[in-house]
Amino acid sequence: MSLCFCYWYYMFCVQSIRPMAQPNVTLIADLDVLKDDSAIKVRVINLWNLFSFYNKDELFSIELILIDEQGTKIQANVTRKNIYRFKNILKDGLTFYIKCPSFASQRMGGFTLTRQDHKLIFVHEIVVTECYDFSGPTFGFEFVDYQSIISLVHPENIAIDVIGLVVAFGEMVRDNDDKKKHRLNIQIQDANGLQLSVNLWGDFAYKMQHFLDNNPHNLRIIVILQFAKLSIWRDRPTVNTYFSVSKLFINTDIDEINVFKKSLDGDDRPDSSTNTLTRMKSNKVSEHDDFMVNFQLKTISEVSIPLEVCCNYKAFRPPGANDQPNADGLTNGYECHNKDCTKTETSVIPRFMIPLRVQDSTGTVTLTMFERDGKYLLKKSAKDLFNKTLQLGFSTAFYPGEINALKGLKLAFKISNTSMSQKGTTNIVGTSQSFDIGKADFESQDNRILKMQFLGQTTT
């Protein structure tokens, strides 16, 4: 019985890769996902396994990225019931003719690895034949310009490829028992001098660390991170490895890295093969320690408010303009209407700010919160709140719910002393970060007393 089964299994596998005449090939961009008789000519440029959530040893599916000769990519999937047919056939780097594929839609709004709305499914009827005349790309890199990442133009919901010179690296962060959550941060630089922060997780972190440990630190290190995920936190972009999907190339002898090395040779260095690496000191602190340990808590009465005549964008407006705010307008030819101002600026950069009136048991002060920190606290940009206010009307009775939700919160603020002003009895202080002090755990006696003051309680 077992011999019969083995013979049947062998014939099934052979059928999957049986030779066939070269079919009429359709490019991925031209595929009609409603048809099931298409044929494509592709290379596997990435392959990884997904295991069952309930049984880590049970293979749930095989995932692939395929690329055609035109450079168009599509994600593919081998479902559990067909794994036995294709597990030993599909290999990273090999090329195939694939006939009669099926398609399924990608998850709407989710993170995607290609620009296609559908993914290819290896079903029972599919026919796979090895191809020996593929002339398309080997890796299919699509490098993203650093500036589009730094300026927050590039979307976060699609995978990116980046290439750069490693100029700095940090310490391995092992704050979790799960090795997959260990992290190594590196800084990479493009040929124009722009830099990106890259987080390597798990095996990728240890691969980079092993390379650093076994090579001199003056060695010029070029890396490519393919199928990475862009994350933006408080308007600061970071490129991250994405589970086991990403691919990391370190000084690999491939055309893309060799060409990038040559692009760096214009800096007139005596030895273009060397580079100085900077080891970054770990500055990882918890939000609690950042507020409660690294900074001394003070009451409002203890905060020094220097007097400084300072113009802000509210003081500028075009001559003859009315007072109606505009969220998108950027008009040149502004003049200052602050009588105490001696500056003669004729153009401005609009910045949204949120004034917060806060109080403790010692006094009251108005804090000015700008876009980045306001978005972190309110979970919505100041521009969106401004437009919402325009719709509701400029009245304290119609503040957006996100603003009203701040009333009554007990917060600690880190404030900046670089740009302050005083007008009458209203103090304006620039703020950089906030922390929910009502949930903080104060251990020292001094901090407990301060907490009572912040929360309006009586100290003893």
C-alpha positions as a Markdown table, in Angstrom:
| # | Residue | x | y | z |
|---|---|---|---|---|
| 1 | Met | 0.0 | 0.0 | 0.0 |
| 2 | Ser | 2.8 | 2.4 | 0.9 |
| 3 | Leu | 4.6 | 1.6 | -2.4 |
| 4 | Cys | 1.5 | 2.5 | -4.4 |
| 5 | Phe | 1.1 | 5.7 | -2.5 |
| 6 | Cys | 4.7 | 6.7 | -3.2 |
| 7 | Tyr | 4.3 | 6.0 | -6.9 |
| 8 | Trp | 1.1 | 8.1 | -7.0 |
| 9 | Tyr | 2.8 | 10.9 | -5.2 |
| 10 | Tyr | 5.8 | 10.8 | -7.5 |
| 11 | Met | 3.6 | 10.9 | -10.6 |
| 12 | Phe | 1.7 | 13.9 | -9.2 |
| 13 | Cys | 4.9 | 15.9 | -8.7 |
| 14 | Val | 6.2 | 15.1 | -12.1 |
| 15 | Gln | 2.9 | 16.2 | -13.6 |
| 16 | Ser | 3.3 | 19.6 | -11.9 |
| 17 | Ile | 6.6 | 20.3 | -13.7 |
| 18 | Arg | 6.1 | 18.3 | -16.8 |
| 19 | Pro | 7.6 | 19.8 | -20.0 |
| 20 | Met | 5.3 | 21.6 | -22.3 |
| 21 | Ala | 5.6 | 23.7 | -25.4 |
| 22 | Gln | 6.4 | 27.4 | -24.7 |
| 23 | Pro | 3.0 | 29.0 | -24.0 |
| 24 | Asn | 1.7 | 32.4 | -25.1 |
| 25 | Val | 2.9 | 34.4 | -22.2 |
| 26 | Thr | 0.9 | 37.2 | -20.6 |
| 27 | Leu | 2.6 | 40.0 | -18.7 |
| 28 | Ile | 1.5 | 40.4 | -15.0 |
| 29 | Ala | 0.3 | 43.9 | -15.8 |
| 30 | Asp | -2.0 | 42.5 | -18.5 |
| 31 | Leu | -3.5 | 39.6 | -16.5 |
| 32 | Asp | -7.3 | 39.3 | -16.4 |
| 33 | Val | -7.9 | 37.9 | -13.0 |
| 34 | Leu | -11.3 | 36.6 | -14.1 |
| 35 | Lys | -9.7 | 34.2 | -16.6 |
| 36 | Asp | -8.1 | 30.9 | -15.5 |
| 37 | Asp | -6.3 | 30.0 | -18.7 |
| 38 | Ser | -3.5 | 32.5 | -18.6 |
| 39 | Ala | 0.3 | 31.7 | -18.7 |
| 40 | Ile | 3.0 | 33.8 | -17.2 |
| 41 | Lys | 6.8 | 33.6 | -17.3 |
| 42 | Val | 8.3 | 34.6 | -13.9 |
| 43 | Arg | 11.2 | 34.3 | -11.5 |
| 44 | Val | 10.7 | 33.6 | -7.8 |
| 45 | Ile | 12.5 | 36.6 | -6.0 |
| 46 | Asn | 11.3 | 35.8 | -2.5 |
| 47 | Leu | 9.9 | 32.8 | -0.8 |
| 48 | Trp | 9.0 | 32.3 | 2.9 |
| 49 | Asn | 6.9 | 29.9 | 4.9 |
| 50 | Leu | 4.0 | 30.7 | 7.2 |
| 51 | Phe | 3.3 | 28.3 | 10.1 |
| 52 | Ser | 0.1 | 27.5 | 11.9 |
| 53 | Phe | -0.8 | 29.9 | 14.7 |
| 54 | Tyr | -1.8 | 26.9 | 16.9 |
| 55 | Asn | 1.1 | 24.6 | 15.9 |
| 56 | Lys | 4.4 | 26.3 | 15.2 |
| 57 | Asp | 5.7 | 23.1 | 13.5 |
| 58 | Glu | 2.8 | 22.8 | 11.1 |
| 59 | Leu | 3.4 | 24.5 | 7.7 |
| 60 | Phe | 0.3 | 26.6 | 6.9 |
| 61 | Ser | 1.2 | 28.1 | 3.6 |
| 62 | Ile | 4.1 | 29.0 | 1.2 |
| 63 | Glu | 4.3 | 32.7 | 0.2 |
| 64 | Leu | 6.2 | 34.0 | -2.8 |
| 65 | Ile | 7.0 | 37.1 | -4.7 |
| 66 | Leu | 7.1 | 36.6 | -8.5 |
| 67 | Ile | 8.5 | 39.0 | -11.1 |
| 68 | Asp | 8.1 | 38.9 | -14.9 |
| 69 | Glu | 10.5 | 40.0 | -17.6 |
| 70 | Gln | 9.0 | 43.5 | -17.5 |
| 71 | Gly | 9.9 | 43.9 | -13.8 |
| 72 | Thr | 6.3 | 43.8 | -12.6 |
| 73 | Lys | 5.8 | 41.8 | -9.3 |
| 74 | Ile | 2.9 | 39.9 | -7.8 |
| 75 | Gln | 2.5 | 38.1 | -4.6 |
| 76 | Ala | 1.7 | 34.4 | -4.7 |
| 77 | Asn | 0.4 | 31.8 | -2.3 |
| 78 | Val | 0.4 | 28.0 | -2.0 |
| 79 | Thr | -2.4 | 27.0 | 0.3 |
| 80 | Arg | -2.0 | 24.2 | 2.8 |
| 81 | Lys | -3.8 | 21.5 | 0.8 |
| 82 | Asn | -1.4 | 22.0 | -2.1 |
| 83 | Ile | 1.8 | 22.4 | -0.2 |
| 84 | Tyr | 2.8 | 18.7 | -0.8 |
| 85 | Arg | 2.7 | 19.3 | -4.6 |
| 86 | Phe | 5.0 | 22.4 | -4.7 |
| 87 | Lys | 7.1 | 22.4 | -1.6 |
| 88 | Asn | 10.1 | 20.7 | -3.3 |
| 89 | Ile | 9.6 | 22.5 | -6.7 |
| 90 | Leu | 9.4 | 26.2 | -5.9 |
| 91 | Lys | 12.7 | 27.6 | -4.9 |
| 92 | Asp | 13.9 | 31.2 | -4.5 |
| 93 | Gly | 15.7 | 32.4 | -7.6 |
| 94 | Leu | 14.3 | 29.8 | -10.0 |
| 95 | Thr | 12.3 | 30.7 | -13.1 |
| 96 | Phe | 9.0 | 29.1 | -14.2 |
| 97 | Tyr | 6.2 | 29.0 | -16.7 |
| 98 | Ile | 3.0 | 29.0 | -14.7 |
| 99 | Lys | -0.2 | 28.1 | -16.6 |
| 100 | Cys | -3.8 | 28.3 | -15.4 |
| 101 | Pro | -3.3 | 30.2 | -12.2 |
| 102 | Ser | -6.1 | 31.4 | -10.0 |
| 103 | Phe | -6.3 | 34.8 | -8.3 |
| 104 | Ala | -7.6 | 36.2 | -5.0 |
| 105 | Ser | -8.0 | 39.8 | -3.9 |
| 106 | Gln | -5.6 | 41.4 | -1.6 |
| 107 | Arg | -6.8 | 42.6 | 1.8 |
| 108 | Met | -8.1 | 46.1 | 1.3 |
| 109 | Gly | -6.3 | 48.8 | 3.2 |
| 110 | Gly | -3.7 | 46.5 | 4.5 |
| 111 | Phe | 0.1 | 46.4 | 4.1 |
| 112 | Thr | 1.0 | 45.0 | 0.7 |
| 113 | Leu | 4.3 | 43.8 | -0.8 |
| 114 | Thr | 3.5 | 44.6 | -4.4 |
| 115 | Arg | 1.4 | 47.1 | -6.3 |
| 116 | Gln | -1.1 | 44.5 | -7.5 |
| 117 | Asp | -4.6 | 44.4 | -6.2 |
| 118 | His | -4.7 | 40.6 | -6.5 |
| 119 | Lys | -2.4 | 37.7 | -5.6 |
| 120 | Leu | -1.8 | 34.5 | -7.5 |
| 121 | Ile | -3.0 | 31.2 | -6.0 |
| 122 | Phe | -1.4 | 27.9 | -6.7 |
| 123 | Val | -4.5 | 25.7 | -7.1 |
| 124 | His | -4.8 | 22.0 | -7.9 |
| 125 | Glu | -5.2 | 22.7 | -11.7 |
| 126 | Ile | -2.1 | 24.9 | -12.1 |
| 127 | Val | 0.7 | 23.7 | -14.3 |
| 128 | Val | 4.3 | 24.7 | -13.4 |
| 129 | Thr | 7.2 | 24.2 | -15.8 |
| 130 | Glu | 10.8 | 25.3 | -15.3 |
| 131 | Cys | 12.0 | 28.0 | -17.6 |
| 132 | Tyr | 15.5 | 28.3 | -19.0 |
| 133 | Asp | 15.3 | 31.5 | -21.1 |
| 134 | Phe | 14.1 | 34.1 | -18.5 |
| 135 | Ser | 15.6 | 37.5 | -19.3 |
| 136 | Gly | 14.1 | 39.7 | -16.6 |
| 137 | Pro | 15.5 | 41.1 | -13.4 |
| 138 | Thr | 17.4 | 38.9 | -10.9 |
| 139 | Phe | 16.3 | 40.7 | -7.7 |
| 140 | Gly | 13.6 | 43.2 | -8.8 |
| 141 | Phe | 14.8 | 46.1 | -6.5 |
| 142 | Glu | 12.8 | 49.3 | -6.6 |
| 143 | Phe | 14.8 | 51.7 | -4.5 |
| 144 | Val | 12.9 | 54.5 | -2.9 |
| 145 | Asp | 14.3 | 58.0 | -2.8 |
| 146 | Tyr | 15.3 | 59.0 | 0.7 |
| 147 | Gln | 13.7 | 62.4 | 0.3 |
| 148 | Ser | 10.3 | 61.0 | -0.2 |
| 149 | Ile | 10.6 | 59.1 | 3.1 |
| 150 | Ile | 12.1 | 62.0 | 5.1 |
| 151 | Ser | 9.4 | 64.4 | 3.8 |
| 152 | Leu | 6.7 | 61.8 | 4.7 |
| 153 | Val | 5.4 | 61.6 | 1.1 |
| 154 | His | 5.9 | 57.9 | 0.6 |
| 155 | Pro | 2.9 | 55.8 | 1.8 |
| 156 | Glu | 3.3 | 53.4 | 4.7 |
| 157 | Asn | 1.1 | 50.6 | 3.4 |
| 158 | Ile | 3.4 | 49.3 | 0.7 |
| 159 | Ala | 6.8 | 47.6 | 1.0 |
| 160 | Ile | 9.9 | 49.5 | 0.1 |
| 161 | Asp | 13.5 | 48.8 | -0.9 |
| 162 | Val | 16.4 | 51.0 | 0.3 |
| 163 | Ile | 20.1 | 51.0 | -0.4 |
| 164 | Gly | 22.7 | 52.9 | 1.6 |
| 165 | Leu | 26.1 | 53.2 | 3.3 |
| 166 | Val | 26.1 | 52.2 | 6.9 |
| 167 | Val | 27.4 | 55.3 | 8.8 |
| 168 | Ala | 26.4 | 54.4 | 12.4 |
| 169 | Phe | 25.1 | 51.5 | 14.4 |
| 170 | Gly | 23.7 | 51.1 | 17.9 |
| 171 | Glu | 23.7 | 48.4 | 20.5 |
| 172 | Met | 21.6 | 45.3 | 20.3 |
| 173 | Val | 18.4 | 45.8 | 22.2 |
| 174 | Arg | 17.4 | 42.5 | 24.0 |
| 175 | Asp | 14.5 | 43.7 | 26.2 |
| 176 | Asn | 12.4 | 40.7 | 25.4 |
| 177 | Asp | 12.9 | 36.9 | 25.8 |
| 178 | Asp | 11.7 | 36.4 | 22.2 |
| 179 | Lys | 14.7 | 36.6 | 19.9 |
| 180 | Lys | 12.5 | 37.8 | 17.1 |
| 181 | Lys | 11.9 | 41.0 | 19.0 |
| 182 | His | 15.6 | 41.8 | 19.5 |
| 183 | Arg | 16.5 | 45.0 | 17.6 |
| 184 | Leu | 19.6 | 46.6 | 16.1 |
| 185 | Asn | 19.4 | 50.2 | 14.8 |
| 186 | Ile | 21.6 | 51.4 | 12.0 |
| 187 | Gln | 21.9 | 54.7 | 10.2 |
| 188 | Ile | 22.3 | 54.5 | 6.4 |
| 189 | Gln | 23.2 | 57.3 | 4.0 |
| 190 | Asp | 22.6 | 57.8 | 0.3 |
| 191 | Ala | 25.0 | 59.3 | -2.3 |
| 192 | Asn | 23.5 | 62.8 | -1.5 |
| 193 | Gly | 24.3 | 62.6 | 2.2 |
| 194 | Leu | 20.7 | 62.1 | 3.3 |
| 195 | Gln | 20.3 | 59.6 | 6.2 |
| 196 | Leu | 17.7 | 57.1 | 7.2 |
| 197 | Ser | 17.1 | 55.2 | 10.5 |
| 198 | Val | 16.7 | 51.5 | 10.0 |
| 199 | Asn | 15.6 | 49.0 | 12.6 |
| 200 | Leu | 16.7 | 45.4 | 12.0 |
| 201 | Trp | 14.7 | 42.8 | 13.9 |
| 202 | Gly | 15.4 | 39.3 | 15.0 |
| 203 | Asp | 17.6 | 37.2 | 12.6 |
| 204 | Phe | 18.3 | 40.3 | 10.5 |
| 205 | Ala | 19.7 | 42.1 | 13.5 |
| 206 | Tyr | 22.0 | 39.2 | 14.4 |
| 207 | Lys | 23.1 | 38.9 | 10.7 |
| 208 | Met | 24.2 | 42.5 | 10.8 |
| 209 | Gln | 25.8 | 42.2 | 14.2 |
| 210 | His | 27.8 | 39.1 | 13.1 |
| 211 | Phe | 29.0 | 41.1 | 10.1 |
| 212 | Leu | 30.1 | 44.0 | 12.2 |
| 213 | Asp | 31.8 | 41.8 | 14.8 |
| 214 | Asn | 33.8 | 39.9 | 12.1 |
| 215 | Asn | 34.9 | 42.9 | 9.9 |
| 216 | Pro | 36.9 | 46.0 | 10.7 |
| 217 | His | 34.9 | 49.0 | 11.6 |
| 218 | Asn | 36.6 | 51.1 | 8.9 |
| 219 | Leu | 35.2 | 48.8 | 6.2 |
| 220 | Arg | 32.8 | 50.5 | 3.9 |
| 221 | Ile | 29.5 | 48.6 | 4.4 |
| 222 | Ile | 26.7 | 48.9 | 1.8 |
| 223 | Val | 23.4 | 47.3 | 2.6 |
| 224 | Ile | 20.2 | 46.7 | 0.7 |
| 225 | Leu | 17.0 | 46.1 | 2.6 |
| 226 | Gln | 14.3 | 44.7 | 0.4 |
| 227 | Phe | 10.6 | 44.3 | 1.2 |
| 228 | Ala | 10.9 | 46.6 | 4.3 |
| 229 | Lys | 8.1 | 48.4 | 6.1 |
| 230 | Leu | 8.1 | 52.2 | 6.6 |
| 231 | Ser | 6.9 | 53.3 | 10.0 |
| 232 | Ile | 6.2 | 56.9 | 11.0 |
| 233 | Trp | 6.0 | 57.8 | 14.7 |
| 234 | Arg | 5.6 | 61.4 | 15.7 |
| 235 | Asp | 6.6 | 62.5 | 12.2 |
| 236 | Arg | 9.8 | 60.6 | 12.4 |
| 237 | Pro | 10.2 | 57.9 | 9.7 |
| 238 | Thr | 12.0 | 54.6 | 10.3 |
| 239 | Val | 12.5 | 51.7 | 8.0 |
| 240 | Asn | 12.0 | 48.3 | 9.6 |
| 241 | Thr | 12.4 | 44.7 | 8.5 |
| 242 | Tyr | 9.1 | 43.0 | 8.0 |
| 243 | Phe | 8.9 | 39.6 | 9.8 |
| 244 | Ser | 10.7 | 37.0 | 7.7 |
| 245 | Val | 9.6 | 38.6 | 4.5 |
| 246 | Ser | 12.4 | 41.2 | 4.2 |
| 247 | Lys | 15.8 | 40.4 | 2.5 |
| 248 | Leu | 19.0 | 41.9 | 3.7 |
| 249 | Phe | 22.1 | 42.1 | 1.5 |
| 250 | Ile | 25.4 | 43.2 | 3.2 |
| 251 | Asn | 28.3 | 44.0 | 0.8 |
| 252 | Thr | 27.0 | 41.4 | -1.6 |
| 253 | Asp | 28.8 | 41.2 | -4.9 |
| 254 | Ile | 25.9 | 42.2 | -7.1 |
| 255 | Asp | 25.5 | 45.0 | -9.6 |
| 256 | Glu | 23.3 | 47.2 | -7.5 |
| 257 | Ile | 25.8 | 47.4 | -4.6 |
| 258 | Asn | 28.8 | 47.8 | -6.9 |
| 259 | Val | 27.2 | 50.7 | -8.8 |
| 260 | Phe | 26.3 | 52.3 | -5.5 |
| 261 | Lys | 29.9 | 52.0 | -4.3 |
| 262 | Lys | 31.0 | 53.8 | -7.4 |
| 263 | Ser | 28.5 | 56.6 | -6.8 |
| 264 | Leu | 30.3 | 57.3 | -3.5 |
| 265 | Asp | 33.7 | 57.6 | -5.1 |
| 266 | Gly | 33.0 | 61.2 | -6.0 |
| 267 | Asp | 33.9 | 62.3 | -2.4 |
| 268 | Asp | 37.6 | 62.3 | -3.2 |
| 269 | Arg | 38.5 | 59.9 | -0.4 |
| 270 | Pro | 42.0 | 58.4 | -0.7 |
| 271 | Asp | 40.7 | 54.9 | -0.2 |
| 272 | Ser | 37.2 | 54.4 | -1.5 |
| 273 | Ser | 36.9 | 51.0 | 0.2 |
| 274 | Thr | 37.0 | 52.3 | 3.7 |
| 275 | Asn | 34.6 | 54.3 | 5.8 |
| 276 | Thr | 34.4 | 55.5 | 9.4 |
| 277 | Leu | 31.6 | 53.9 | 11.4 |
| 278 | Thr | 30.1 | 55.6 | 14.5 |
| 279 | Arg | 28.8 | 53.5 | 17.3 |
| 280 | Met | 25.7 | 55.1 | 18.7 |
| 281 | Lys | 25.2 | 55.1 | 22.5 |
| 282 | Ser | 22.0 | 53.6 | 23.7 |
| 283 | Asn | 19.5 | 56.3 | 24.6 |
| 284 | Lys | 16.6 | 54.0 | 25.1 |
| 285 | Val | 14.5 | 55.2 | 28.1 |
| 286 | Ser | 11.0 | 54.5 | 29.0 |
| 287 | Glu | 8.5 | 57.4 | 28.8 |
| 288 | His | 8.1 | 57.2 | 32.6 |
| 289 | Asp | 11.9 | 57.6 | 33.1 |
| 290 | Asp | 12.1 | 60.3 | 30.5 |
| 291 | Phe | 9.7 | 62.4 | 32.5 |
| 292 | Met | 10.2 | 61.3 | 36.1 |
| 293 | Val | 13.9 | 60.5 | 36.2 |
| 294 | Asn | 15.8 | 62.5 | 33.6 |
| 295 | Phe | 13.8 | 65.7 | 34.2 |
| 296 | Gln | 13.0 | 67.5 | 37.5 |
| 297 | Leu | 9.3 | 68.0 | 38.1 |
| 298 | Lys | 8.4 | 71.6 | 38.8 |
| 299 | Thr | 5.2 | 73.4 | 39.6 |
| 300 | Ile | 3.9 | 76.2 | 37.4 |
| 301 | Ser | 5.1 | 78.8 | 39.9 |
| 302 | Glu | 8.6 | 77.4 | 39.7 |
| 303 | Val | 8.8 | 77.7 | 35.9 |
| 304 | Ser | 10.8 | 80.7 | 34.7 |
| 305 | Ile | 9.0 | 82.7 | 32.0 |
| 306 | Pro | 11.4 | 85.0 | 30.3 |
| 307 | Leu | 10.0 | 88.1 | 28.5 |
| 308 | Glu | 10.7 | 88.1 | 24.8 |
| 309 | Val | 8.9 | 89.9 | 22.1 |
| 310 | Cys | 8.3 | 87.2 | 19.6 |
| 311 | Cys | 6.3 | 87.2 | 16.3 |
| 312 | Asn | 4.3 | 84.2 | 15.3 |
| 313 | Tyr | 2.3 | 83.4 | 12.2 |
| 314 | Lys | -0.9 | 85.0 | 13.7 |
| 315 | Ala | 0.9 | 88.4 | 13.6 |
| 316 | Phe | 1.4 | 88.2 | 9.8 |
| 317 | Arg | -1.2 | 88.7 | 7.2 |
| 318 | Pro | -1.4 | 90.1 | 3.7 |
| 319 | Pro | -2.2 | 93.8 | 3.5 |
| 320 | Gly | -5.9 | 94.3 | 3.4 |
| 321 | Ala | -6.7 | 90.7 | 4.2 |
| 322 | Asn | -9.6 | 89.9 | 6.4 |
| 323 | Asp | -9.3 | 87.9 | 9.6 |
| 324 | Gln | -10.8 | 84.7 | 8.3 |
| 325 | Pro | -8.3 | 81.8 | 8.8 |
| 326 | Asn | -7.3 | 79.6 | 5.9 |
| 327 | Ala | -6.0 | 76.1 | 6.5 |
| 328 | Asp | -4.3 | 75.7 | 3.1 |
| 329 | Gly | -3.5 | 79.2 | 1.9 |
| 330 | Leu | 0.1 | 80.2 | 1.7 |
| 331 | Thr | 0.3 | 83.8 | 0.4 |
| 332 | Asn | 3.5 | 85.7 | -0.1 |
| 333 | Gly | 3.8 | 89.4 | 0.7 |
| 334 | Tyr | 2.9 | 89.2 | 4.4 |
| 335 | Glu | 3.5 | 92.2 | 6.7 |
| 336 | Cys | 3.7 | 92.2 | 10.5 |
| 337 | His | 0.9 | 93.9 | 12.5 |
| 338 | Asn | 2.6 | 93.5 | 15.9 |
| 339 | Lys | 3.4 | 97.0 | 17.0 |
| 340 | Asp | 6.3 | 95.9 | 19.1 |
| 341 | Cys | 7.9 | 93.9 | 16.3 |
| 342 | Thr | 11.0 | 95.3 | 14.6 |
| 343 | Lys | 11.4 | 92.5 | 12.0 |
| 344 | Thr | 10.6 | 93.0 | 8.3 |
| 345 | Glu | 9.8 | 89.5 | 7.2 |
| 346 | Thr | 7.9 | 89.5 | 3.9 |
| 347 | Ser | 7.0 | 85.8 | 3.7 |
| 348 | Val | 6.0 | 83.2 | 6.3 |
| 349 | Ile | 5.7 | 79.5 | 6.8 |
| 350 | Pro | 2.3 | 78.5 | 8.2 |
| 351 | Arg | 2.5 | 76.4 | 11.4 |
| 352 | Phe | -0.5 | 75.1 | 13.2 |
| 353 | Met | -0.5 | 75.4 | 17.0 |
| 354 | Ile | -2.8 | 74.4 | 19.8 |
| 355 | Pro | -2.9 | 76.7 | 22.9 |
| 356 | Leu | -3.6 | 74.7 | 26.1 |
| 357 | Arg | -4.6 | 76.5 | 29.3 |
| 358 | Val | -3.3 | 74.4 | 32.2 |
| 359 | Gln | -3.5 | 74.8 | 35.9 |
| 360 | Asp | -2.0 | 73.3 | 39.1 |
| 361 | Ser | -2.3 | 74.3 | 42.7 |
| 362 | Thr | 0.3 | 77.1 | 42.3 |
| 363 | Gly | -0.8 | 78.9 | 39.1 |
| 364 | Thr | -2.1 | 78.9 | 35.6 |
| 365 | Val | -0.2 | 79.0 | 32.3 |
| 366 | Thr | -0.9 | 78.7 | 28.6 |
| 367 | Leu | 1.2 | 76.1 | 26.7 |
| 368 | Thr | 1.6 | 76.3 | 23.0 |
| 369 | Met | 1.7 | 72.8 | 21.4 |
| 370 | Phe | 2.8 | 72.5 | 17.8 |
| 371 | Glu | 1.8 | 70.0 | 15.1 |
| 372 | Arg | 4.1 | 67.0 | 15.9 |
| 373 | Asp | 3.3 | 66.8 | 19.6 |
| 374 | Gly | -0.3 | 67.8 | 19.2 |
| 375 | Lys | -0.8 | 64.9 | 16.8 |
| 376 | Tyr | 0.8 | 62.5 | 19.3 |
| 377 | Leu | -1.5 | 63.7 | 22.1 |
| 378 | Leu | -4.7 | 64.1 | 20.1 |
| 379 | Lys | -4.2 | 61.2 | 17.6 |
| 380 | Lys | -5.1 | 63.6 | 14.9 |
| 381 | Ser | -3.2 | 66.3 | 13.0 |
| 382 | Ala | -3.7 | 70.0 | 13.9 |
| 383 | Lys | -4.7 | 70.7 | 10.3 |
| 384 | Asp | -7.5 | 68.1 | 10.5 |
| 385 | Leu | -8.7 | 69.6 | 13.7 |
| 386 | Phe | -8.5 | 73.1 | 12.2 |
| 387 | Asn | -10.6 | 72.1 | 9.2 |
| 388 | Lys | -13.1 | 70.4 | 11.5 |
| 389 | Thr | -13.4 | 73.6 | 13.5 |
| 390 | Leu | -14.0 | 75.5 | 10.3 |
| 391 | Gln | -17.0 | 73.3 | 9.6 |
| 392 | Leu | -18.3 | 73.5 | 13.2 |
| 393 | Gly | -17.7 | 77.2 | 13.6 |
| 394 | Phe | -15.2 | 79.2 | 15.7 |
| 395 | Ser | -16.8 | 78.9 | 19.2 |
| 396 | Thr | -15.8 | 77.3 | 22.4 |
| 397 | Ala | -19.2 | 75.6 | 22.3 |
| 398 | Phe | -18.3 | 73.7 | 19.1 |
| 399 | Tyr | -14.8 | 72.5 | 19.8 |
| 400 | Pro | -14.0 | 69.1 | 18.2 |
| 401 | Gly | -14.4 | 66.2 | 20.6 |
| 402 | Glu | -10.7 | 65.5 | 20.4 |
| 403 | Ile | -10.0 | 69.0 | 22.0 |
| 404 | Asn | -12.8 | 68.7 | 24.6 |
| 405 | Ala | -11.4 | 65.3 | 25.6 |
| 406 | Leu | -8.3 | 67.1 | 27.0 |
| 407 | Lys | -10.3 | 68.9 | 29.7 |
| 408 | Gly | -9.7 | 67.4 | 33.1 |
| 409 | Leu | -6.7 | 65.3 | 32.1 |
| 410 | Lys | -3.7 | 65.3 | 34.5 |
| 411 | Leu | -0.6 | 65.7 | 32.3 |
| 412 | Ala | 3.0 | 66.5 | 32.8 |
| 413 | Phe | 4.7 | 68.6 | 30.1 |
| 414 | Lys | 8.3 | 69.1 | 29.0 |
| 415 | Ile | 8.5 | 72.7 | 27.9 |
| 416 | Ser | 11.0 | 74.5 | 25.7 |
| 417 | Asn | 12.5 | 77.8 | 26.8 |
| 418 | Thr | 13.7 | 78.9 | 23.4 |
| 419 | Ser | 10.6 | 80.7 | 22.3 |
| 420 | Met | 8.4 | 82.3 | 24.9 |
| 421 | Ser | 6.5 | 85.5 | 25.3 |
| 422 | Gln | 4.3 | 87.3 | 27.8 |
| 423 | Lys | 1.3 | 89.4 | 27.0 |
| 424 | Gly | -0.6 | 90.9 | 29.8 |
| 425 | Thr | -1.3 | 88.1 | 32.3 |
| 426 | Thr | -1.2 | 85.2 | 29.7 |
| 427 | Asn | 2.0 | 83.2 | 29.6 |
| 428 | Ile | 2.8 | 81.4 | 26.4 |
| 429 | Val | 5.3 | 78.5 | 26.7 |
| 430 | Gly | 6.5 | 76.2 | 23.9 |
| 431 | Thr | 5.9 | 72.5 | 24.8 |
| 432 | Ser | 7.7 | 69.5 | 23.4 |
| 433 | Gln | 6.1 | 66.5 | 25.0 |
| 434 | Ser | 3.3 | 65.4 | 27.4 |
| 435 | Phe | 2.9 | 62.5 | 29.8 |
| 436 | Asp | -0.2 | 61.2 | 31.6 |
| 437 | Ile | 0.9 | 62.1 | 35.1 |
| 438 | Gly | -2.4 | 60.7 | 36.6 |
| 439 | Lys | -1.2 | 57.2 | 35.8 |
| 440 | Ala | 2.4 | 57.6 | 36.8 |
| 441 | Asp | 4.0 | 55.7 | 39.6 |
| 442 | Phe | 5.9 | 58.1 | 41.8 |
| 443 | Glu | 8.3 | 56.4 | 44.2 |
| 444 | Ser | 10.3 | 59.2 | 45.9 |
| 445 | Gln | 8.7 | 61.4 | 48.6 |
| 446 | Asp | 9.5 | 64.5 | 46.7 |
| 447 | Asn | 7.7 | 63.2 | 43.6 |
| 448 | Arg | 4.7 | 62.1 | 45.7 |
| 449 | Ile | 4.4 | 65.6 | 47.1 |
| 450 | Leu | 4.7 | 67.1 | 43.6 |
| 451 | Lys | 2.0 | 64.6 | 42.3 |
| 452 | Met | -0.4 | 65.9 | 45.0 |
| 453 | Gln | 0.3 | 69.5 | 43.9 |
| 454 | Phe | -0.2 | 68.6 | 40.2 |
| 455 | Leu | -3.4 | 66.8 | 41.0 |
| 456 | Gly | -4.7 | 69.6 | 43.2 |
| 457 | Gln | -4.4 | 67.7 | 46.4 |
| 458 | Thr | -3.2 | 69.0 | 49.7 |
| 459 | Thr | 0.3 | 68.2 | 50.8 |
| 460 | Thr | 1.2 | 67.3 | 54.3 |
